[in-house]
Amino acid sequence: MDRRCPFLNAETMTAARPSSLLPRSRGVFCNRTLNFRSLRAIGYDMDYTLIDYRVDVFERQVFQFARERFLAQGWPVESLAFDPGMVARGLVIDTELGNMVKANRFGLVRRAQHGTAPLDFSRQRQVYSGTIVDLAEPRWVFLNTLFSLSEGCLYAQMVDLLDQGRLPGAMGYRDLYGQVRAMVDAQHLEGRLKDQIIAAPESCVVLDPEIPLTLLDQRHAGKKLLLITNSDWNFSAAMMAYAFDPFLPDGMGWRDLFDLVIVGARKPDFFTARAPFFEVVTGDGLLRPAQGPLRPGAAYMGGSAAQVERDLGIEGDEILYVGDHMFGDVHASKSTLRWRTALILRELETEVAALEAFAREEKLIAAKMDEKERLEAQLSQVRLSLQRLRWQYGPQPAETSAQLEARIQELRTQLLPLDGEIAPLARAASELTNSRWGLLTRAGNDKSHLARQVERYADVYTSRVSNFLYASPFVYLRSPRGSLPHDPSSPGGSALAMAPEPAD
């Protein structure tokens, strides 16, 4: 593809497609009603938000650079390799035990591995019975962004080395995590990785010609656009020019889209603390202390969201912030400033596609579970009748004890093959998209811990920024009607659908 394509050529005219023709995986999903017409400003993160990276390439390079640094210190890590299937966003590192766990929305562990070895069900129950994953405790580290994949993969493999007694010095799992985190963070701060990406962005950046058009629509609809990123000026300018400039009208550059550009923002502190702004005054990133109010169209480093609100005359729910980091982008801006929030979950497209492909099997599981629940309900009633007969209380059954025991055996006989049919289907459902960890938003039959965070802090979520193109900057996004198990429209909305005692 010629990167210097005209503004609306065949590549970008896909914007003419109505949203009804888009796959569901490209939808914008709404937790809390959001009227775009009431928004006066939209802020964007850059990395994995406006700029999408090839995860296997980017995180593999971070992994390799961190491994090289450990090798230089004499650590025996030469055989370690990046495996994108080993970890996933939304997992939690247990720094006390050297485990990686997947928890449900209540914080109960549903899957776990020690180092790189999965824990079987009995061992997992033994280790985590009565344990609640509480992210407020320092024991737990939430892998809440795609940047976490290299960190999690490296830590899991180094736990194996620690258990084998091959790492230098005396340390525990928590100390090891600190070493890994420091080494991975160093790769993002040092210039080597970024210089490599700037030199060959085509190897790492996924171009999306629809994102510039999305922002043009929003800008011409009267929204002030803000770029707020933790990346430095040189890297941000190079990435934005590569990904945006070829798809903008002649004579327009990426800077022309934004009312404010803020680099080195230090999120989440940008949303919660106050720091001075420095203005970027030259193309190579020369800085000077900012004087007076922030100037429209200028670029700055550092600063605080409080001054952005004050100088723009906009605050709270008049601003939507869009980012990929659950804590640094969405949680901090929502909790502190009450900004509206949108979370970018790139994996959502794969997840929704997998669920749609599994729809027939999902219906089959539901039908078989309905049958299982019907038989279990009957079994529960027969057992209750036998109990009353034996203890001579309450309404007495017409059947004899022998007849009731025979009926119990008959029902159990019907349940056994049904369980055998459900088990492989349920196993297949639990391995969708990732054989180790399953779907991003599910943990067993429940929502995952990540899904709970998404519900709590993200007003809307979607797989990529360009999905807003099809919603338009005038959309009124309405959340679905909430439901509880007792609602007639909910699965399990009848008394018979309560979870009965399993057959034993």
NORKAVEN-V779959 format. One line per field, one symbol per residue. burial: 1 if it has 16 or more other ideal C-beta (glycine too) atoms within 10 Angstrom, else 0. A space follows every 50 residues. Layout:
# NORKAVEN-V779959
burial=???
This chain:
# NORKAVEN-V779959
burial=00000000000100000000000011111110010100101111111111 11101001111111111011000010100101110111111111101111 11111011111111110110000100110000101000111111111111 11111111101100001000001101101110110010000011001100 10011011111111111110001111111110111111110111111100 00011011111111101111100000111100001010010001000111 11111111101101100111111111111111111010111111111111 11011001000000100110011011111001101100100000001000 00010011001000100100010011001101110111111110001111 11110011111111111111101010100000000000000000001001 0010
